[in-house]
Amino acid sequence: MKSIRVRMFSMMAIALAMLVGVVLLVVIAIPAHGQTETVLYSFSGTPSSGPDGAYPLSGPILQGTTLYGTTSQGGSAGNGTVWGVSTATGKETILYNFQGEPYDGWFPYGGLAYYKGSFYGTTTNGPTEPEDAAGTVFKISKSGKKYVETILHLFTGNPDGLNPGYVMPVFDKEGNLYGTTEGGGLPGQSNGIVFKLAPDGVETILHSFNPEQGDGMTPMSGVTLDKKGDIYGTTAAGGKYGYGTLYELTAAGDYSVLYNFTGGNDGELPYSPPVLDKKGNLYGTTEQGGSGEYGTLYQFDPATSQIAILHSFSGSPNDGGRPWAGALVFDKEGNLYGTTSSGGYGDCGGVGTIYKLAADGTETILVNFDCSNGQVPLGGVVFDKAGNLYTTTEAGGATPNGTVIKLTP
């Protein structure tokens, strides 16, 4: 029986320390005031009023006034869905139900990308024909009044990748799609790849991870592109100390490890892809480690090769813990926003938060999830033009199958 995989699973700076090139900023969380939170939609996970999805493991994207995303399970065949939810009314539309065996993929853990009128994403499994397929890259396009799926690529393991995890694909100006897989690669190197998929469907393996040569391994999420076409990403494990890496792959094809996480104050298990600011600094999170032991939010300066820890999560009722695979998001003032999969407070314990980290290091908890409004947010957030913020939770809500959340300033 197919089943979802078990997940591997702080106001001003008041201290400054140096440790193996790490700058540690300790900041304190403060509560938010004046925010209005709305549960836009609760996934039912049952076909009682139509085949609904369940358990969204990634954040949404916004096109116009509609949020789009995936659920990892549910739908007509129980294998996941592509959905849309109106930001105005909360009405949901199922665009596609993954059928699984034998010809379709199943379990879309990652989020969606929108490019020239179509949605793109990955499934971690399937199909079963051909026998060696281990995940897909798919395209969802509108045909008349319906949406149809096209499988653009089938992963086969070696030398190809397998199991693209929490990947949200990204595109360059030429329409090439980029992402990663958790496993697969060149023979004897089944530790994941960075891939490029051309508009004609031809895949190029840009890098095959080999930890035996000091490389990282197991990239859990996707990549980030800069304006020059250089690629940045993270691996959840491997590297010099075995706790993951931050890497760069230039447009010319040159690969380098920018930073090796030590598993100490800098954190470990960097699941999320890094994001860039206007100066070229990289920002991301680790799922564990840090002075609070519940993960970190870091800044890496490529010019100095130095990492600064902007926040260490404590997992306490006043703070979040264990940020997962969702990428951080900047607002116009340079504040960072993200989610944590644990910590905070609520009627059912610390089941996650939405937080804001200001440029001066002050962390504000915007939402404490309490099961009734959802629990365990694993993906990132998205803003609309009015400044409203949206995300999803893996579970909780009116049913235990996850929610779509709106936060109004």
C-alpha positions in Angstrom: 0.0 0.0 0.0 1.4 3.4 -0.9 1.9 5.6 2.1 3.5 9.0 2.8 7.0 8.8 4.0 7.8 9.6 7.6 9.3 13.1 7.7 12.8 13.5 9.0 12.2 15.4 11.5 15.7 34.6 19.6 14.2 43.0 19.5 17.8 43.4 19.1 21.0 41.4 18.9 22.4 40.9 22.4 25.3 38.7 21.8 28.0 38.3 19.1 30.1 35.2 18.9 32.5 33.6 16.5 32.7 29.9 15.9 34.2 28.3 12.7 33.3 31.4 10.7 29.8 31.7 12.2 28.4 35.0 13.4 25.7 34.3 16.0 23.0 36.8 16.6 20.7 36.0 19.5 17.3 37.7 19.4 14.0 37.5 21.3 10.6 36.9 19.9 7.7 39.3 20.5 4.0 38.6 19.9 2.1 40.2 17.0 -0.7 42.7 17.4 -3.5 43.7 15.0 -3.3 40.7 12.7 -6.5 39.1 11.5 -6.2 35.4 10.6 -8.8 33.5 8.5 -9.0 29.9 7.6 -9.8 30.2 3.9 -10.3 26.5 3.4 -10.1 23.2 5.2 -9.3 20.1 3.1 -11.8 17.3 3.7 -9.7 14.5 2.2 -12.9 12.7 1.2 -15.1 12.5 -1.9 -18.3 13.3 0.0 -18.9 16.5 -2.0 -16.4 15.8 -4.7 -12.8 14.4 -4.6 -11.0 16.8 -2.2 -7.3 16.6 -1.4 -5.5 16.1 1.9 -2.2 17.0 3.6 -0.6 19.9 1.6 3.1 19.7 2.3 4.2 22.8 0.4 3.1 26.5 0.3 0.9 28.0 -2.3 1.5 30.3 -5.2 -0.7 33.2 -6.2 -2.1 34.0 -9.7 -4.5 36.9 -9.8 -6.9 36.3 -6.9 -6.5 32.5 -6.7 -4.0 30.5 -4.7 -2.8 27.2 -6.3 -1.0 24.3 -4.7 -0.8 20.6 -4.3 -2.0 18.0 -1.7 0.2 15.0 -1.1 -2.8 12.7 -0.7 -6.6 12.7 -1.3 -8.4 13.2 -4.5 -10.4 10.7 -6.4 -7.7 8.1 -6.3 -6.0 9.0 -3.0 -2.8 10.0 -4.7 -2.9 13.8 -4.4 -4.3 16.8 -6.2 -3.6 20.1 -7.8 -6.0 22.7 -6.3 -7.0 26.3 -6.5 -8.7 28.4 -3.7 -10.1 31.9 -4.2 -8.6 34.5 -1.9 -11.9 36.3 -1.9 -14.4 33.6 -1.3 -12.4 30.6 -0.1 -14.0 28.4 -2.8 -11.9 25.5 -3.9 -11.5 24.0 -7.3 -9.7 20.7 -8.0 -7.7 21.1 -11.2 -6.3 17.6 -11.3 -6.5 14.3 -9.4 -3.3 12.1 -9.6 -4.3 8.6 -10.6 -1.1 6.8 -9.7 -0.6 3.4 -11.2 0.1 2.5 -13.8 0.8 5.6 -16.0 0.5 8.6 -13.7 2.6 9.9 -10.8 1.5 10.2 -7.2 2.4 12.0 -3.9 3.1 15.6 -5.1 5.1 16.8 -2.1 6.4 19.9 -3.7 4.8 23.2 -4.7 3.9 24.6 -8.1 5.5 26.9 -10.5 3.5 29.0 -13.0 4.9 29.6 -16.5 3.2 30.9 -19.6 -0.3 29.8 -18.6 0.5 26.4 -17.2 1.4 24.9 -13.8 4.4 22.8 -13.2 5.4 20.5 -10.4 6.8 17.1 -9.4 5.6 13.9 -7.9 7.9 11.8 -5.6 6.6 8.5 -6.9 5.3 6.7 -9.9 4.3 5.7 -12.4 4.8 2.0 -12.4 5.1 1.8 -16.1 7.8 1.9 -17.2 9.0 -0.2 -14.2 12.1 1.9 -13.5 10.2 5.2 -13.1 10.6 6.9 -9.7 8.8 10.3 -9.8 7.8 12.8 -12.4 7.9 16.4 -13.6 4.4 17.3 -14.7 2.6 20.1 -16.5 -1.1 21.1 -15.9 -2.7 23.1 -18.6 -6.3 24.2 -19.4 -8.0 22.5 -22.3 -11.4 24.0 -22.8 -13.1 23.9 -19.5 -10.9 21.2 -18.1 -7.3 20.9 -17.0 -5.1 18.1 -18.4 -1.8 16.7 -17.3 1.3 16.1 -19.4 4.2 14.2 -17.9 7.3 16.0 -19.1 9.9 13.7 -17.5 10.1 10.3 -15.8 12.9 9.9 -13.3 14.6 6.5 -13.4 17.3 6.5 -10.6 20.7 5.9 -12.2 22.1 7.8 -14.0 19.0 9.9 -13.7 17.6 11.1 -10.4 14.8 9.7 -8.4 12.2 11.1 -5.9 12.2 14.8 -6.4 11.2 15.8 -2.8 9.7 19.1 -1.7 10.7 20.8 -5.0 9.1 23.9 -6.3 10.4 24.1 -9.9 12.0 27.4 -11.1 12.4 28.7 -14.7 15.0 30.7 -16.5 14.3 33.2 -19.3 14.6 30.6 -22.0 11.9 28.4 -20.4 14.2 25.8 -18.9 13.0 24.2 -15.7 15.4 23.5 -12.8 15.1 21.3 -9.7 16.6 18.5 -7.6 16.0 14.9 -6.7 16.7 13.4 -3.3 18.3 10.3 -4.7 19.7 8.8 -7.9 22.5 10.1 -10.0 25.6 8.8 -11.7 26.3 5.1 -11.1 27.5 4.5 -7.5 26.4 8.0 -6.5 22.7 7.6 -5.6 22.8 10.8 -3.5 20.7 13.1 -5.6 21.1 15.5 -8.6 20.5 19.0 -9.8 18.7 18.8 -13.1 17.7 21.0 -16.0 14.7 20.2 -18.2 14.6 22.0 -21.6 11.3 23.1 -23.1 11.5 20.1 -25.4 11.6 17.7 -22.4 15.3 16.8 -22.7 16.9 16.5 -19.2 20.5 17.5 -18.4 22.1 16.4 -15.2 23.9 19.5 -14.0 25.4 17.9 -10.9 25.4 14.5 -9.3 26.2 14.6 -5.6 29.1 12.5 -4.3 29.7 12.8 -0.6 32.8 10.6 -0.9 34.5 13.7 -2.4 33.4 16.1 0.3 30.2 16.9 -1.5 26.7 17.2 0.0 24.0 14.7 -0.4 20.2 14.5 -0.3 18.9 17.8 -1.6 15.4 18.0 -0.1 14.0 21.0 -1.9 14.6 23.0 -5.1 17.1 25.6 -6.2 17.3 29.4 -6.7 18.5 31.2 -9.8 20.2 34.6 -9.9 20.1 37.0 -12.8 23.3 35.6 -14.3 21.9 32.1 -14.4 23.9 30.8 -11.4 22.2 28.2 -9.3 22.1 28.0 -5.5 20.8 25.2 -3.3 21.3 23.2 -0.2 21.8 19.6 0.7 20.3 18.2 3.9 23.3 16.0 4.6 26.9 15.4 3.6 29.6 17.9 3.3 32.7 18.2 5.5 30.9 17.6 8.8 28.0 15.5 7.5 25.3 18.1 8.5 24.6 19.5 5.0 25.9 22.1 2.6 25.1 25.4 0.8 26.3 25.1 -2.8 26.6 27.1 -6.0 26.5 25.9 -9.6 27.5 28.6 -12.0 25.9 29.1 -15.4 29.2 27.9 -16.8 28.7 24.6 -15.0 31.3 25.0 -12.2 30.2 23.5 -8.9 31.4 24.5 -5.4 30.4 24.1 -1.8 30.0 27.6 -0.4 29.5 26.5 3.2 29.6 23.3 5.3 27.2 23.2 8.2 28.8 22.0 11.4 25.7 20.9 13.4 26.5 23.4 16.1 25.3 27.0 16.4 25.0 27.2 12.7 22.4 24.4 12.6 22.0 21.2 10.6 19.7 19.8 8.1 19.2 22.8 5.7 16.1 21.7 3.9 14.9 25.0 2.4 16.4 26.5 -0.8 18.3 29.8 -0.2 16.9 33.1 -1.3 18.8 36.1 -2.5 18.7 39.8 -1.4 19.6 42.7 -3.7 23.3 42.5 -2.5 23.7 38.9 -3.4 23.5 37.5 0.2 21.8 34.2 0.7 19.2 33.4 3.3 17.8 30.1 4.4 16.9 27.9 7.4 18.0 24.7 9.0 15.6 22.3 10.5 17.6 21.4 13.6 20.6 22.6 15.5 21.5 26.2 16.6 21.8 27.5 20.1 18.1 26.8 20.7 18.4 23.3 19.1 15.3 23.8 17.0 16.9 25.2 13.8 18.3 28.4 12.6 17.7 31.3 10.1 21.0 32.2 8.5 22.5 34.8 6.2 25.5 33.8 4.0 27.8 36.5 2.4 29.5 35.0 -0.6 32.0 37.9 -0.6 33.4 36.9 2.8 32.3 33.3 2.9 30.9 34.0 6.4 27.6 32.9 7.8 25.6 34.9 10.3 22.9 33.3 12.4 20.0 35.8 12.5 17.8 33.6 14.6 18.0 30.4 16.6 14.6 28.8 17.1 13.9 27.5 20.6 10.6 25.6 20.0 9.2 27.3 23.0 5.6 28.7 23.4 7.1 32.1 22.6 9.0 30.9 19.5 8.7 28.5 16.6 10.8 25.5 15.9 11.9 23.3 13.1 11.4 25.3 9.9 10.9 22.9 7.1 11.4 23.1 3.4 9.6 26.3 2.5 11.7 29.1 1.1 11.9 32.4 3.0 10.1 35.5 1.5 11.1 39.2 1.7 8.6 42.0 1.9 9.3 45.5 0.4 11.0 46.7 3.6 13.4 43.8 3.7 11.7 41.8 6.5 11.8 38.0 6.2 8.8 35.7 6.6 8.5 32.0 7.0 6.9 29.1 8.9 8.0 26.6 11.5 6.6 23.1 11.8 6.6 23.1 15.6 6.8 25.5 18.5 4.4 28.3 19.5 1.4 27.7 21.7 -2.2 26.6 21.2 -4.9 24.4 22.5 -3.2 21.3 21.1 0.4 22.2 21.9 3.2 23.7 19.9 2.2 22.8 16.3 3.9 25.6 14.4 4.0 29.3 13.6 4.1 31.9 11.0 6.9 34.4 11.9 8.5 37.7 10.7 12.1 38.6 11.2 12.9 42.3 10.9 16.1 43.7 9.6 17.2 44.6 13.1 16.8 41.0 14.2 13.5 41.3 16.0 11.3 38.2 15.5 7.5 38.5 15.7 5.2 35.5 15.9 2.3 36.3 13.6 0.3 33.1 14.0 0.4 30.3 16.6 -1.4 27.3 15.2 -3.7 25.5 17.5 -5.1 22.7 15.4 -8.5 24.4 14.8 -6.7 26.7 12.4 -4.3 24.1 11.2 -1.1 22.5 12.4 2.4 21.8 11.1 2.9 24.3 8.3 5.7 22.9 6.1 5.8 25.3 3.2 6.5 28.9 2.6 4.3 32.0 2.5 3.1 34.2 -0.3 1.9 37.9 -0.4 -0.8 39.6 -2.5 -0.6 43.2 -3.6 -2.6 44.4 -0.6 -0.1 42.8 1.8 -2.2 39.9 2.9 -0.1 36.7 3.6 -1.1 33.2 2.7 0.2 29.7 3.6 -1.0 26.1 4.1 -0.8 23.7 7.0 -0.2 20.0 6.6 -3.0 19.0 9.0 -5.7 20.4 11.3 -8.5 22.7 10.5 -12.2 21.7 10.5 -11.0 18.3 9.5 -7.6 16.8 10.2 -6.5 17.2 6.6 -4.9 20.6 6.4 -5.8 24.2 5.8 -5.3 27.3 3.6 -4.6 30.3 5.8 -5.0 34.1 5.1 -3.3 36.7 7.4 -4.5 40.3 7.0 -2.2 43.1 8.5 
